[in-house]
Structure formats: C-alpha cells, structure tokens
Amino acid sequence: MLTKRIIPCLDIKEGRTVKGVNFVDLRDAGDPVELAKVYSDEGADELVFLDITATVDKRKTLAELVTRVAKAINIPFTVGGGISTVEDVKVLLNAGADKISINSAAVKRPEVIDEMAAEFGSQCIVVAIDTRNVDGVDLVHTHGGRKPTTLQTQAWAKEVADRGAGEILLTSMDHDGTKAGFADGLTSEISAALTIPVIASGGAGTMPHFKSVFTAGKADAALAASIFHFKEIGIPALKHYLAGEGVTMRI
C-alpha cells in the first residue's frame, strides 16, 4: 500500500504566513521560512506554499522567498499563486520548487495544463481545485475561492487528469478553516474516479479527521494549515496516531 502523506500548507500574503476561515478573516501565522524548516524537521512529507494574493509584479519577490524556503528544507515543495505560463513555472522550479500548483489559470485556459505537463513532466504539475457546494452541486471556484464558475468539480477533476496534471489539490471551501472534518464524500468520489493522487484540503481539526479522509475519503495525502501553525496538532504525534490506526505512514 502506498504511504499516505501529511502536508502542511503555508498561505503567504506579502511575505508572511496567514490563515483564515472559509478563505477570509486572515491572521498572521509566522515567518514562512522558519515554519517550513520546523515542518521539514518534524517529519512533514511535503510542503505546499500558496501566495494567495499573487500578482505578476510580485513574482520576483515570490521567487526569492521560494529560494530561501528551498534552502531551509529537505522535503518536496509545491508552490502556487498567480502562475499562468510556462515561463512562470520555469522561474519557480529554477528558484527551488519541486512542483507548481495552478488553479485560476487552468480554468481560464485549460490547454495550459497540457503545455506545462509537456514541458516539465506531469510529476511537476499540481492542479488546485477550490470547490463549494451550491444548491446541491459541487462547483469549481477561482480567484482564491471568491469567483464561482459553471464547472462541475467532478468533471473538471477528470479533465485536468486527462490533460496531464500529476496530482489534484482538492480544497472544500465549505470545510476550509472550520476544523469540522474534511469533505470525505467528495474526496472519495474523485479519488475513486482518477488514477492520479488526490490531496484533501479543508476542514482538518482532529487526528481522527485525518484517519477518516485517508480511509473513507480515499485521499493520497492530507493538507492542513492552522492546526499545525498554531500547534494544536503536532506532525510527529499525528503520524504515530495514524500508524497505530493502520494507516501506512513514513515515520
């Protein structure tokens, strides 16, 4: 059985780590380089680093921060936020990222997934899907979760996989920051339908929530932010708990 992964997420705004609830009410959570090193040392399997207010003019600043983080850690590192071209990907991979994550750009022009996968390999390309249930239908949202689309989440997940994405980062906006548990049902549905890994995001609050998303949710990895940033759950303790519950972990 494949090892399940625990992935802290650093949401970055103006060079600082922040965390909110349902994508709003952001509060400061610390220096991203320091946090990244702590998580790497504690045994996190990977890191995700999202510049949540990225714009083109900040790309150089982001690349410099990526370099600093990459030098501080020894685990795989995914970077997202404002990435829309093959050139953007090249800059961030050269700065030290192992993978990149795209969301709004992929929705706007799906062909960019094919282009990036062809240029750098599918293993480098993560497509982030922010989803919210609207009148009983799971719909993709863009622009940091603020803008609804007409894309149904399950169909979009299949399309991005077919276009060459190597992994999907699935965030339930209904669960994000609530600490009430992951969207196990939707995660399971998408995981079962695809052959690429699915990272579950949004809603982690307790250790059993992680067990549930790995078992009932069939997720390959689970991502969380505030519970790690504010030391509500420690990564070593979480991994030992999951291993004791029969979930295959790298300890």
C-alpha positions as CSV (number, residue, x, y, z in Angstrom):
1,M,0.0,0.0,0.0
2,L,1.2,3.5,-0.9
3,T,2.4,5.6,2.0
4,K,-0.1,8.4,2.9
5,R,1.3,11.9,3.1
6,I,0.9,14.7,5.6
7,I,1.4,18.2,4.1
8,P,1.4,21.5,5.9
9,C,0.3,24.4,3.8
10,L,1.8,27.9,4.0
11,D,-0.6,30.5,2.7
12,I,1.5,33.6,2.0
13,K,0.4,37.2,1.9
14,E,3.0,39.9,1.5
15,G,5.8,37.6,2.7
16,R,4.0,36.3,5.8
17,T,2.2,33.1,6.6
18,V,-1.5,33.8,7.2
19,K,-4.6,31.7,7.9
20,G,-8.3,32.4,7.8
21,V,-11.7,30.7,7.9
22,N,-13.5,30.0,4.6
23,F,-10.8,31.9,2.9
24,V,-11.4,35.2,4.8
25,D,-10.6,36.8,8.2
26,L,-6.9,36.3,7.7
27,R,-4.5,36.4,10.7
28,D,-0.7,36.2,10.9
29,A,0.8,32.8,11.5
30,G,4.5,33.5,11.3
31,D,7.6,33.6,9.1
32,P,7.3,31.1,6.2
33,V,11.0,30.2,6.1
34,E,11.0,29.4,9.8
35,L,7.8,27.5,9.7
36,A,8.9,25.5,6.6
37,K,12.1,24.4,8.4
38,V,10.1,23.4,11.5
39,Y,7.8,21.2,9.4
40,S,10.6,19.7,7.5
41,D,12.4,18.8,10.7
42,E,9.2,17.4,12.3
43,G,8.8,14.9,9.5
44,A,6.2,16.5,7.2
45,D,6.2,14.6,3.9
46,E,5.9,17.7,1.7
47,L,5.1,21.4,1.9
48,V,2.6,23.5,-0.1
49,F,3.3,27.2,-0.4
50,L,0.5,29.3,-1.8
51,D,0.8,33.0,-2.5
52,I,-2.8,33.8,-2.0
53,T,-2.7,37.4,-3.3
54,A,-0.1,36.8,-6.0
55,T,0.2,39.2,-8.9
56,V,2.7,39.3,-11.8
57,D,4.7,42.2,-10.3
58,K,5.3,40.1,-7.1
59,R,6.6,37.1,-9.0
60,K,10.2,38.1,-8.4
61,T,9.6,38.6,-4.7
62,L,7.9,35.2,-4.6
63,A,10.9,33.5,-6.4
64,E,13.3,34.9,-3.8
65,L,11.2,33.6,-1.0
66,V,10.9,30.2,-2.7
67,T,14.7,30.1,-2.8
68,R,15.0,30.8,0.9
69,V,12.5,28.2,1.8
70,A,14.1,25.6,-0.5
71,K,17.4,26.1,1.2
72,A,15.9,25.5,4.6
73,I,14.1,22.2,3.9
74,N,14.8,18.7,2.6
75,I,11.3,17.6,1.5
76,P,9.4,18.2,-1.7
77,F,7.9,21.6,-2.0
78,T,5.0,22.8,-4.2
79,V,4.4,26.5,-5.0
80,G,1.3,28.1,-6.3
81,G,-0.3,31.5,-6.7
82,G,-0.6,33.6,-9.8
83,I,1.1,31.0,-12.1
84,S,-0.3,31.2,-15.6
85,T,2.5,30.5,-18.1
86,V,5.3,28.0,-18.9
87,E,7.8,30.8,-18.1
88,D,6.3,31.3,-14.6
89,V,6.8,27.6,-13.9
90,K,10.4,27.8,-15.1
91,V,11.2,30.7,-12.8
92,L,9.8,28.9,-9.7
93,L,11.3,25.5,-10.5
94,N,14.7,27.2,-11.0
95,A,14.2,29.0,-7.7
96,G,13.9,25.7,-5.9
97,A,10.3,24.5,-6.1
98,D,9.8,20.8,-6.9
99,K,6.2,21.2,-8.2
100,I,3.9,24.1,-9.0
101,S,0.2,24.4,-8.4
102,I,-2.2,26.2,-10.8
103,N,-5.9,27.0,-10.4
104,S,-7.5,30.0,-11.9
105,A,-5.1,29.9,-15.0
106,A,-6.1,26.3,-15.7
107,V,-9.8,27.2,-15.6
108,K,-9.3,30.2,-17.8
109,R,-7.3,28.3,-20.4
110,P,-7.3,24.5,-19.8
111,E,-4.7,24.0,-22.5
112,V,-2.0,25.5,-20.2
113,I,-2.1,22.2,-18.3
114,D,-1.1,20.2,-21.4
115,E,1.6,22.8,-22.2
116,M,3.1,22.7,-18.7
117,A,3.0,18.9,-18.5
118,A,4.6,18.6,-21.9
119,E,7.4,21.0,-20.9
120,F,8.2,19.9,-17.4
121,G,6.5,16.5,-16.9
122,S,3.2,15.7,-15.2
123,Q,5.0,15.0,-11.9
124,C,5.7,18.8,-11.6
125,I,2.1,19.9,-12.2
126,V,-0.5,20.1,-9.5
127,V,-3.9,21.4,-10.3
128,A,-5.7,23.0,-7.3
129,I,-9.4,22.8,-7.3
130,D,-11.4,25.0,-4.9
131,T,-14.9,23.7,-4.7
132,R,-18.1,24.8,-3.0
133,N,-21.5,23.1,-2.9
134,V,-24.0,25.4,-4.5
135,D,-27.7,24.3,-4.4
136,G,-26.6,20.7,-4.2
137,V,-24.0,20.9,-7.0
138,D,-20.2,20.9,-6.4
139,L,-18.8,23.8,-8.4
140,V,-15.3,24.9,-9.1
141,H,-14.4,28.4,-7.8
142,T,-11.4,30.6,-8.8
143,H,-9.6,33.7,-7.6
144,G,-8.8,32.4,-4.2
145,G,-12.2,30.9,-3.9
146,R,-14.1,34.1,-4.5
147,K,-15.4,33.6,-8.0
148,P,-17.8,30.7,-8.8
149,T,-17.7,29.0,-12.2
150,T,-20.2,26.8,-14.0
151,L,-17.7,23.9,-14.0
152,Q,-18.8,20.8,-12.0
153,T,-16.0,19.7,-9.7
154,Q,-16.0,16.0,-10.6
155,A,-16.0,16.6,-14.3
156,W,-13.2,19.2,-14.0
157,A,-11.1,16.9,-11.9
158,K,-11.3,14.3,-14.7
159,E,-10.4,16.8,-17.4
160,V,-7.3,18.1,-15.6
161,A,-6.2,14.5,-15.1
162,D,-6.7,13.7,-18.8
163,R,-4.8,16.8,-19.7
164,G,-1.7,15.7,-17.8
165,A,-1.9,17.0,-14.3
166,G,0.1,14.8,-12.0
167,E,-1.9,15.5,-8.9
168,I,-5.0,17.3,-7.7
169,L,-5.2,19.5,-4.6
170,L,-8.9,19.4,-3.7
171,T,-10.0,22.1,-1.2
172,S,-13.5,22.1,0.1
173,M,-14.3,25.8,0.8
174,D,-17.4,24.7,2.8
175,H,-15.0,23.0,5.2
176,D,-11.9,25.3,5.0
177,G,-10.9,26.6,8.4
178,T,-13.9,25.1,10.2
179,K,-12.0,22.2,11.8
180,A,-15.1,20.1,11.4
181,G,-13.5,17.4,9.2
182,F,-12.6,17.0,5.5
183,A,-15.1,16.6,2.7
184,D,-14.7,12.8,2.8
185,G,-17.6,12.0,0.4
186,L,-16.4,14.3,-2.4
187,T,-12.8,13.4,-1.9
188,S,-13.7,9.7,-2.1
189,E,-15.7,10.2,-5.3
190,I,-12.9,12.0,-7.1
191,S,-10.1,9.7,-5.8
192,A,-12.0,6.6,-6.9
193,A,-12.6,8.0,-10.4
194,L,-9.0,9.0,-11.1
195,T,-5.6,7.3,-11.3
196,I,-3.6,10.3,-10.1
197,P,-3.1,11.2,-6.4
198,V,-5.6,13.5,-4.7
199,I,-4.6,15.8,-1.8
200,A,-7.5,16.6,0.5
201,S,-7.6,20.1,1.9
202,G,-10.1,22.0,4.1
203,G,-11.5,21.1,7.5
204,A,-8.8,19.3,9.5
205,G,-9.4,19.8,13.2
206,T,-8.6,16.5,14.9
207,M,-6.4,13.4,14.4
208,P,-9.4,11.2,13.6
209,H,-10.3,13.6,10.7
210,F,-7.1,12.6,9.0
211,K,-7.8,8.9,9.5
212,S,-11.2,9.4,8.1
213,V,-10.0,11.2,4.9
214,F,-7.4,8.5,4.3
215,T,-9.9,5.6,4.8
216,A,-13.4,6.8,3.9
217,G,-12.1,9.6,1.7
218,K,-9.5,7.5,-0.1
219,A,-7.1,10.5,-0.2
220,D,-3.5,10.0,-1.0
221,A,-2.4,13.0,1.1
222,A,-4.0,15.4,3.6
223,L,-3.2,19.1,3.8
224,A,-3.7,21.4,6.8
225,A,-2.6,24.8,7.9
226,S,-3.8,26.4,11.1
227,I,-3.8,23.3,13.3
228,F,-0.1,22.9,12.5
229,H,0.8,26.6,12.6
230,F,-0.8,27.2,16.0
231,K,0.5,23.8,17.4
232,E,-2.9,22.3,18.0
233,I,-1.7,19.1,16.5
234,G,2.0,18.1,16.1
235,I,3.1,16.2,13.0
236,P,5.1,13.5,14.8
237,A,2.1,12.8,17.1
238,L,-0.3,12.7,14.2
239,K,1.8,10.3,12.2
240,H,2.2,8.0,15.2
241,Y,-1.5,8.1,15.8
242,L,-2.3,7.3,12.1
243,A,0.3,4.5,12.0
244,G,-1.3,3.0,15.2
245,E,-4.7,3.1,13.4
246,G,-3.3,1.1,10.5
247,V,-2.7,4.0,8.0
248,T,0.6,3.5,6.2
249,M,2.9,6.4,7.1
250,R,6.5,7.4,6.7
251,I,7.7,7.8,10.4
